[in-house]
Amino acid sequence: MSSLRNAIQRRAHKERAQPESRKKFGLLEKHKDYIVRAKVFHQKEETIRKLKEKASFRNPDEFYFKMINSKTVDGIHRPKPEANKYTEEELMLLKTKDMGYILQGIQSEKKKIERLSSMLHELDNKRPNKHVYFAEDREEAKEIRSRIEQKSSSLGLDNIPSRIKRKTASSYRELEERKQRVQKLEKLYADMALQKELKKPGRKRKLREDEIENQTSRPVYKWRAQRKR
């Protein structure tokens, strides 16, 4: 019976549209739209209730330092700028720690480069064949030589598995990337060392290009000689 009931054609019920006199209010709100709107409204109502409860239990003598170390900008709390938070000695100490960290990274990368280079060098350089063959005459010597050449050609790069070739190529790429990383870290370390020296007291000036003996792309400074006690 249920199959026959479903086979009978029924009238398609259409959603009721907004009446002509209320067209200015937009689309007619359906029940599912009302459910979503009511849920959002009650969530906001609950949030406001919790905030009011928290405000009612607030301690009027409550104090914390953010009250005086921040200000309100467009209704948002912004912390005050801390330009003079550290002294010159503390800034120098922080820069020294940063330089030590970068130097440690350079040494670590150089060790990895050395390990990779030695491994790839062993793969590229084959061990010399020191096996000695003895032949009775020239014909036998030619036969032995041809057999050795045929054996060495069969053990060439063409017979290396593709997995080993891919791994070797990946190792070469890693080696090149580590070398570039070391160059960048060394440049950064040199820049930080120069900035650290420039922060030290004493009169100094930047040398012109004609005053530099060994030409370099980096700036060169000269400090005025001071008598040390």
Number of C-alpha atoms within 10 A of each C-alpha: 6 6 7 7 9 9 9 8 7 8 6 6 6 6 8 9 11 14 11 7 7 10 11 9 10 8 11 14 12 11 9 9 10 11 11 10 11 12 11 12 11 11 11 12 11 12 11 12 12 12 10 12 11 11 11 9 8 10 9 7 5 6 9 7 7 12 10 10 13 14 14 10 9 7 7 9 13 13 14 12 9 8 6 7 9 11 9 12 9 11 14 17 13 13 16 15 12 14 19 13 12 17 16 12 15 19 12 12 18 16 11 13 19 11 13 16 15 11 13 14 11 10 11 9 8 8 8 6 6 6 5 5 8 8 11 7 8 9 10 12 14 12 11 15 13 12 11 12 11 11 11 10 11 11 11 9 9 10 9 10 9 10 9 10 13 11 11 15 12 12 16 15 12 14 20 13 13 18 16 12 16 19 13 13 17 16 12 15 19 14 14 17 14 14 13 16 12 14 11 10 8 10 11 12 10 11 12 10 13 7 10 12 7 6 11 9 6 8 12 15 15 10 12 10 9 8 5 4 3
